[in-house]
């Protein structure tokens, strides 16, 4: 597995990018920062297991450079890429065509390069649904869900997916309300059967809202760094509540506060796995990479 951190400068030529390597770099995860990404740990074993002559790399791309990165990857014959924080909105704008799900979610996390174009998809919703089913035994149909950090790319995608899957209630929580008011309005128009509410992180009454919730989801970036606090007060958690953290670092303040209250907690590793499986199947239809990816993640 190639754990090298690449930048746009490394996309100058095939000769430079693949120097000293047995396989050509044909897939990547782009983000800023992206050194911490575990994506190569699951995608490379899946590629190797399927006998595909390709290397999956980590490519650090600065903000406002996603379009340039896509252009260089097309020129170098890349199959596609995964997109992580903070590029999911910028990737949407940089794609020539969009899958219907990505268009409604308003964010892209998976790209296919074909016939000189970039086509954007979003596998976050699928990965989330499979993860909460696997780790918490939660089915989305009829569930009451609170999403904190719903103004971000992953949060918005999960909110849309929840509405599409028929949750009974959706509470969107974010530090700034303007980012989620537009999302809530859009969901109201397309998914009238779901009760949709919005709340700011600094507003009182979150704990009261949480008492009427079956599943709390953290999609904020809090927890990515050591020492980050929880995005929600401890009073939002209770015994038996299902809590899912999309951050895959174990032991975050959010996770520990939930466990201390007796809640059932799932972490982002399962979502990372399942959204990655879906992305791999978009690149290679008919592939079954689950086992190889699960082993790779450890």
BELHUFEN-V794593 format. One line per field, one symbol per residue. ss: DSSP state (H for helix, E for strand, L for the rest). phi: phi as a letter, one per 30 degrees, with the letter a starting at -180 (. if undefined). A space follows every 10 residues. Layout:
BEGIN
ss->???
phi->???
END
This chain:
BEGIN
ss->LLLLEEEHHH HHLHHHHLLL LLLLEEEEEE ELLLLLLLHH HHHHHHHHHL LLLLEEEEEE LLLLLHHHHH HHHHHLLLLE EEELLLLHHH HHHHLLEELH HHHHHLLLLE EEEELLEEEE ELLHHHHHHH HHHHHHLLLL LLLEEEEELL LLHHHHHHHH HHHHLLLLEE EEEELLLHHH HHHHHHHHHH LLLLEEEEEE LLLLLHHHHH LLLLEEEELL LLLLLLLLLL LLLHHHLLLL LEEEELLLLL LLHHHHHHHH LLLEEEELHH HHHHHHHHHH HHHLLLLLLH HHHHHHHL
phi->.ccdccbedd cdadeddcei cdbddbbacc aadbeddced dcddeddddd icdaccbcbd bdeicdeddd dddddciddl acbbeccddd deddddbbde dddddiabbb bccahibccc bbcddedded ddddcbiccd eidcbcccid dddddddddd deddciddbb ccbadcdedc dddddddedc bddcdbbbad dcddjddded dcbcbcbccd ddjdcejddd dbdeddcadi ddbbcddcdd iddddddddd djdcbccddd deddddeddd dddbeidbce dddddddi
END
